[in-house]
Amino acid sequence: MSDRTVFRIILALSVVVFAVVVVLYQLPKSDSIPEWAKVLPALNALINGICSILLIATFLAIRSKNVALHRKLNITAFALSSLFLVSYIVFHSFGVETRFPQDDPIRPLYLLILVTHIILAAVVFPLVLTSFYLGLNGRVDQHRKVSLFTFPIWLYVTVSGVVVYLMISPYYSF
């Protein structure tokens, strides 16, 4: 498969995932949420936290020139992030919406973290796919250039995902 085809697939996947997430927020709220679905936000925060640790470890592994460990850690982080995405979509398919209280003095901080998290999550998705494609195909120089942007954004998204969960979870009412 040519690079052009791969990059078109990455772009198409990115657009589809973004569209699915936008549609999720248009869904009507379910009358009831299954008990098993109520644990998904905590699971998602756990996955994000583990991914944060894995991303730091993968950065340290490549700095130590341990390419094999770097690859394994990145593949694990990618797999967990994929699991997160599926879990996120499943949870939000129930139309769950929780709002941070308007009168809470830290609401502006919460909204700042949430908005940057959402925007950067959309940005990082194609960057992660591109970094993986280049890295797994041995295109180290190109992989390194893309990863200079991918790594800090992906790390921010995983860490901010945990922070958003910790800030909003006291207000869940399902």
Long-range contacts (C-beta under 8 A, 24 or more apart in sequence): 6-133, 7-130, 10-126, 10-129, 10-130, 10-133, 11-126, 13-125, 13-126, 13-129, 14-122, 14-125, 14-126, 14-129, 17-85, 17-125, 18-122, 18-125, 20-89, 21-88, 21-89, 21-92, 21-122, 24-89, 24-92, 24-93, 25-92, 25-97, 27-92, 27-93, 27-94, 27-95, 28-95, 29-94, 29-95, 29-96, 29-97, 30-94, 30-95, 30-96, 33-94, 33-96, 33-174, 37-90, 37-91, 37-94, 38-174, 40-87, 40-88, 40-90, 40-91, 41-91, 41-165, 41-169, 41-172, 42-165, 42-169, 43-87, 44-84, 44-87, 44-88, 44-91, 44-161, 44-165, 45-161, 45-162, 45-165, 45-166, 45-169, 47-80, 47-81, 47-83, 47-84, 47-87, 48-84, 48-157, 48-158, 48-159, 48-161, 48-162, 48-165, 49-158, 49-162, 50-80, 51-77, 51-80, 51-81, 51-84, 51-154, 51-158, 52-155, 52-158, 52-159, 52-162, 54-80, 55-151, 55-154, 55-155, 55-158, 56-155, 59-151, 71-135, 71-136, 74-132, 74-135, 77-154, 78-128, 78-132, 81-128, 81-154, 81-158, 96-174, 98-168, 98-171, 98-172, 98-173, 99-171, 100-167, 100-168, 100-171, 101-171, 106-167, 110-164, 110-167, 110-168, 113-160, 113-163, 113-164, 113-167, 114-164, 116-156, 116-160, 117-156, 117-157, 117-160, 117-161, 117-164, 120-153, 120-156, 120-157, 120-160, 121-157, 121-161, 123-153, 124-150, 124-153, 124-154, 124-157, 127-153, 127-154, 128-154
